[in-house]
Amino acid sequence: RKEYVDLYVNYMLNKSVQKPFEDFMQGFLRGCPARNWKMFFPEELQVLLQGHTTFDWRLLEKNVMYRKYQKLDRTIRSFWTVFHKLPEEKKKMFLAFLSGSDRITGYGLEWFRFWIEDPQVENPDEFCPYASTCYRILFLPR
């Protein structure tokens, strides 16, 4: 039985995907030659390709810039109070809403910047917050 299980596992995890994996690897190496990424440790390469998945949310708050708002405006203080009470998954959803991804590039959160801007609409209660993901701007009505 052990030999059968070993052969079956080998087929399912190796032989059955060998050709598609070789095709993938050939395409991957064409776009990202091995000589360019051999200098990285596996953990570094993972962060480079996938981005960071854990964050210091206070650092995010510290790095934000404001347009037509001041850091101590009531709307801004309320925003950060609510944000910091959110569960981790909701904070990542906010990051995806803001930037299009729930991860931060390999540079890390200390280099991640975004803007909170007052869209200065006539009736702010009639507007929901919206984002410009390309420029990482959160338009937050008062």
TIKOL-759127 format. One line per 2 residues: for each residue x, y, z of N, C-alpha, C. Coordinates in nm, 3 decimals. Example, Ala and Ser with C-alpha at 12.3 -4.5 7.8 and 13.67 -1.06 7.14 Angstrom:
REM TIKOL-759127
1.319:-0.569:0.780:1.230:-0.450:0.780:1.320:-0.330:0.780 | 1.285:-0.225:0.708:1.367:-0.106:0.714:1.290:0.003:0.787
//
This chain:
REM TIKOL-759127
0.080:-0.120:0.000:0.000:0.000:0.000:0.085:0.126:0.000 | 0.189:0.127:0.080:0.274:0.245:0.089:0.332:0.279:-0.048
0.375:0.180:-0.121:0.432:0.206:-0.254:0.325:0.266:-0.347 | 0.204:0.212:-0.340:0.094:0.264:-0.422:0.066:0.411:-0.387
0.057:0.440:-0.257:0.030:0.578:-0.213:0.143:0.670:-0.258 | 0.268:0.626:-0.243:0.382:0.707:-0.286:0.377:0.735:-0.436
0.346:0.632:-0.515:0.336:0.650:-0.660:0.220:0.744:-0.697 | 0.108:0.729:-0.630:-0.009:0.812:-0.656:0.020:0.959:-0.622
0.078:0.982:-0.505:0.112:1.118:-0.463:0.213:1.179:-0.559 | 0.313:1.105:-0.598:0.413:1.154:-0.693:0.347:1.191:-0.826
0.253:1.108:-0.872:0.184:1.139:-0.997:0.101:1.266:-0.983 | 0.022:1.276:-0.877:-0.068:1.389:-0.861:0.007:1.521:-0.840
0.115:1.519:-0.762:0.184:1.642:-0.727:0.301:1.677:-0.819 | 0.349:1.579:-0.896:0.466:1.606:-0.980:0.439:1.578:-1.129
0.418:1.452:-1.162:0.408:1.415:-1.303:0.289:1.477:-1.375 | 0.173:1.483:-1.311:0.053:1.535:-1.379:0.063:1.684:-1.408
0.146:1.756:-1.335:0.160:1.900:-1.358:0.296:1.938:-1.417 | 0.375:1.840:-1.452:0.511:1.866:-1.499:0.513:1.955:-1.623
0.436:1.923:-1.726:0.436:2.002:-1.850:0.382:2.143:-1.827 | 0.264:2.161:-1.762:0.219:2.298:-1.737:0.318:2.379:-1.652
0.381:2.313:-1.554:0.478:2.385:-1.471:0.600:2.426:-1.553 | 0.649:2.337:-1.640:0.764:2.371:-1.725:0.729:2.489:-1.817
0.607:2.490:-1.872:0.563:2.602:-1.955:0.559:2.732:-1.875 | 0.503:2.723:-1.754:0.499:2.841:-1.667:0.639:2.889:-1.636
0.728:2.799:-1.598:0.863:2.836:-1.561:0.938:2.900:-1.678 | 0.917:2.848:-1.797:0.980:2.906:-1.916:0.933:3.051:-1.936
0.803:3.073:-1.926:0.750:3.209:-1.939:0.796:3.300:-1.827 | 0.797:3.248:-1.705:0.841:3.327:-1.591:0.987:3.369:-1.607
1.072:3.276:-1.648:1.214:3.307:-1.664:1.240:3.403:-1.780 | 1.150:3.404:-1.878:1.163:3.499:-1.988:1.138:3.641:-1.937
1.042:3.657:-1.849:1.010:3.788:-1.795:1.094:3.827:-1.676 | 1.143:3.730:-1.604:1.222:3.755:-1.482:1.338:3.656:-1.479
1.445:3.686:-1.555:1.557:3.592:-1.564:1.614:3.554:-1.427 | 1.650:3.428:-1.414:1.698:3.374:-1.286:1.817:3.452:-1.232
1.902:3.502:-1.319:2.020:3.574:-1.269:1.980:3.699:-1.191 | 1.861:3.753:-1.219:1.815:3.874:-1.150:1.759:3.845:-1.012
1.709:3.725:-0.988:1.647:3.702:-0.858:1.720:3.602:-0.772 | 1.832:3.547:-0.819:1.909:3.453:-0.737:1.976:3.523:-0.619
1.990:3.656:-0.627:2.055:3.729:-0.519:1.966:3.741:-0.395 | 1.838:3.709:-0.407:1.746:3.723:-0.295:1.733:3.594:-0.216
1.714:3.608:-0.086:1.674:3.495:-0.004:1.528:3.466:-0.038 | 1.480:3.344:-0.017:1.340:3.312:-0.050:1.239:3.407:0.014
1.263:3.446:0.141:1.170:3.535:0.210:1.167:3.672:0.144 | 1.283:3.721:0.100:1.290:3.851:0.033:1.220:3.847:-0.102
1.239:3.738:-0.174:1.175:3.723:-0.305:1.023:3.717:-0.289 | 0.977:3.650:-0.186:0.833:3.643:-0.161:0.775:3.781:-0.136
0.842:3.863:-0.055:0.794:3.999:-0.029:0.800:4.082:-0.156 | 0.905:4.065:-0.235:0.919:4.141:-0.359:0.806:4.109:-0.456
0.771:3.983:-0.468:0.668:3.942:-0.563:0.526:3.958:-0.510 | 0.507:3.933:-0.382:0.372:3.936:-0.325:0.340:4.062:-0.247
0.442:4.133:-0.201:0.420:4.249:-0.116:0.409:4.209:0.030 | 0.408:4.310:0.114:0.394:4.287:0.258:0.248:4.254:0.291
0.230:4.168:0.389:0.094:4.128:0.428:0.062:4.165:0.573 | 0.161:4.211:0.648:0.137:4.258:0.784:0.182:4.403:0.792
0.109:4.481:0.871:0.131:4.625:0.869:0.130:4.687:1.007 | 0.202:4.798:1.019:0.195:4.885:1.136:0.100:4.997:1.096
-0.025:4.986:1.137:-0.128:5.080:1.093:-0.104:5.221:1.147 | -0.037:5.233:1.259:-0.004:5.367:1.312:0.095:5.437:1.219
0.184:5.360:1.159:0.278:5.417:1.062:0.203:5.466:0.938 | 0.101:5.392:0.897:0.018:5.436:0.785:-0.044:5.573:0.817
-0.098:5.585:0.936:-0.158:5.713:0.978:-0.053:5.824:0.980 | 0.065:5.793:1.027:0.171:5.892:1.036:0.214:5.942:0.898
0.211:5.855:0.798:0.260:5.890:0.664:0.157:5.956:0.573 | 0.032:5.964:0.616:-0.072:6.020:0.530:-0.050:6.171:0.514
-0.089:6.222:0.399:-0.083:6.365:0.373:-0.225:6.415:0.350 | -0.247:6.543:0.376:-0.382:6.596:0.370:-0.390:6.713:0.271
-0.503:6.717:0.201:-0.534:6.829:0.113:-0.669:6.884:0.156 | -0.673:7.012:0.184:-0.796:7.081:0.226:-0.846:7.027:0.360
-0.758:6.963:0.432:-0.781:6.915:0.569:-0.657:6.946:0.650 | -0.674:6.947:0.779:-0.562:6.953:0.873:-0.568:6.825:0.956
-0.455:6.783:1.006:-0.447:6.659:1.083:-0.543:6.657:1.202 | -0.569:6.771:1.261:-0.653:6.777:1.381:-0.799:6.810:1.352
-0.838:6.818:1.225:-0.979:6.840:1.192:-1.063:6.725:1.248 | -1.184:6.759:1.290:-1.271:6.658:1.351:-1.295:6.539:1.258
-1.316:6.563:1.129:-1.339:6.453:1.034:-1.220:6.358:1.031 | -1.101:6.413:1.031:-0.979:6.331:1.025:-0.962:6.252:1.155
-0.980:6.317:1.267:-0.968:6.247:1.396:-1.071:6.135:1.405 | -1.194:6.162:1.361:-1.299:6.059:1.364:-1.264:5.944:1.270
-1.213:5.977:1.152:-1.174:5.873:1.057:-1.073:5.777:1.120 | -0.966:5.831:1.179:-0.861:5.746:1.235:-0.910:5.670:1.359
-0.998:5.729:1.436:-1.053:5.658:1.552:-1.129:5.535:1.505 | -1.215:5.553:1.406:-1.292:5.440:1.352:-1.199:5.340:1.285
-1.105:5.388:1.205:-1.013:5.299:1.133:-0.939:5.206:1.229 | -0.885:5.261:1.336:-0.805:5.179:1.428:-0.889:5.079:1.507
-1.020:5.099:1.511:-1.108:5.003:1.578:-1.149:4.888:1.485 | -1.123:4.901:1.357:-1.161:4.797:1.260:-1.078:4.671:1.281
-1.136:4.554:1.252:-1.056:4.432:1.254:-0.954:4.434:1.139 | -0.852:4.356:1.151:-0.742:4.352:1.053:-0.793:4.332:0.910
-0.887:4.242:0.892:-0.939:4.214:0.757:-1.005:4.338:0.695 | -1.078:4.414:0.774:-1.143:4.536:0.724:-1.039:4.643:0.690
-0.932:4.649:0.767:-0.825:4.745:0.736:-0.761:4.711:0.602 | -0.743:4.583:0.577:-0.687:4.541:0.447:-0.785:4.569:0.334
-0.914:4.558:0.363:-1.015:4.592:0.261:-1.008:4.742:0.230 | -0.985:4.824:0.332:-0.967:4.967:0.308:-0.846:4.992:0.220
-0.737:4.922:0.248:-0.616:4.935:0.167:-0.644:4.900:0.021 | -0.722:4.795:-0.001:-0.759:4.756:-0.138:-0.848:4.862:-0.202
-0.940:4.918:-0.126:-1.027:5.025:-0.176:-0.944:5.147:-0.216 | -0.843:5.177:-0.138:-0.760:5.295:-0.161:-0.660:5.275:-0.275
-0.596:5.159:-0.278:-0.482:5.142:-0.369:-0.501:5.035:-0.475 | -0.608:4.956:-0.463:-0.630:4.848:-0.559:-0.566:4.717:-0.515
-0.500:4.715:-0.401:-0.437:4.593:-0.351:-0.440:4.594:-0.199 | -0.455:4.475:-0.141:-0.455:4.466:0.005:-0.314:4.441:0.058
-0.217:4.464:-0.028:-0.076:4.446:0.011:0.003:4.572:-0.023 | 0.118:4.584:0.038:0.207:4.698:0.014:0.330:4.643:-0.057
0.378:4.716:-0.157:0.495:4.672:-0.233:0.614:4.643:-0.143 | 0.716:4.582:-0.201:0.833:4.538:-0.126:0.905:4.646:-0.047
0.886:4.773:-0.083:0.952:4.880:-0.008:0.902:4.888:0.135 | 0.778:4.854:0.157:0.724:4.854:0.291:0.640:4.976:0.321
0.574:4.970:0.434:0.478:5.072:0.474:0.543:5.207:0.499 | 0.670:5.207:0.538:0.735:5.336:0.565:0.747:5.422:0.440
0.734:5.361:0.322:0.741:5.435:0.195:0.604:5.451:0.130 | 0.503:5.392:0.189:0.368:5.400:0.132:0.304:5.531:0.175
0.265:5.611:0.078:0.202:5.740:0.106:0.066:5.746:0.038 | -0.028:5.811:0.103:-0.154:5.840:0.037:-0.207:5.973:0.089
-0.306:6.024:0.020:-0.366:6.153:0.052:-0.508:6.132:0.101 | -0.549:6.214:0.195:-0.691:6.227:0.229:-0.727:6.370:0.190
-0.827:6.380:0.104:-0.865:6.510:0.050:-1.013:6.537:0.071 | -1.044:6.660:0.102:-1.183:6.703:0.113:-1.231:6.738:-0.028
-1.331:6.665:-0.079:-1.380:6.695:-0.215:-1.459:6.826:-0.222 | -1.483:6.887:-0.107:-1.554:7.015:-0.097:-1.683:7.016:-0.178
-1.769:6.922:-0.144:-1.900:6.914:-0.208:-1.999:6.998:-0.128 | -2.104:7.040:-0.196:-2.201:7.129:-0.133:-2.274:7.064:-0.015
-2.317:6.940:-0.033:-2.388:6.866:0.073:-2.309:6.739:0.106 | -2.211:6.748:0.195:-2.124:6.632:0.221:-2.199:6.508:0.269
-2.313:6.526:0.335:-2.389:6.409:0.383:-2.449:6.328:0.270 | -2.452:6.382:0.152:-2.509:6.311:0.037:-2.403:6.236:-0.044
-2.278:6.240:0.000:-2.169:6.176:-0.074:-2.098:6.073:0.012 | -2.061:5.964:-0.049:-1.982:5.861:0.017:-1.834:5.886:-0.013
-1.748:5.839:0.075:-1.605:5.847:0.041:-1.577:5.768:-0.086 | -1.484:5.815:-0.164:-1.440:5.743:-0.284:-1.290:5.761:-0.298
-1.229:5.680:-0.383:-1.084:5.680:-0.393:-1.039:5.686:-0.538 | -0.924:5.745:-0.557:-0.852:5.740:-0.683:-0.736:5.644:-0.660
-0.752:5.520:-0.706:-0.652:5.418:-0.676:-0.518:5.446:-0.743 | -0.520:5.507:-0.861:-0.394:5.536:-0.931:-0.306:5.633:-0.853
-0.370:5.730:-0.789:-0.295:5.833:-0.718:-0.302:5.816:-0.567 | -0.370:5.712:-0.522:-0.388:5.683:-0.379:-0.440:5.805:-0.304
-0.556:5.851:-0.349:-0.623:5.962:-0.283:-0.757:5.913:-0.231 | -0.782:5.935:-0.104:-0.913:5.908:-0.045:-0.987:6.041:-0.039
-1.098:6.051:-0.109:-1.181:6.170:-0.104:-1.283:6.147:0.006 | -1.268:6.221:0.114:-1.346:6.200:0.235:-1.428:6.325:0.264
-1.558:6.323:0.233:-1.642:6.440:0.262:-1.646:6.467:0.413 | -1.662:6.592:0.448:-1.665:6.630:0.591:-1.788:6.572:0.660
//
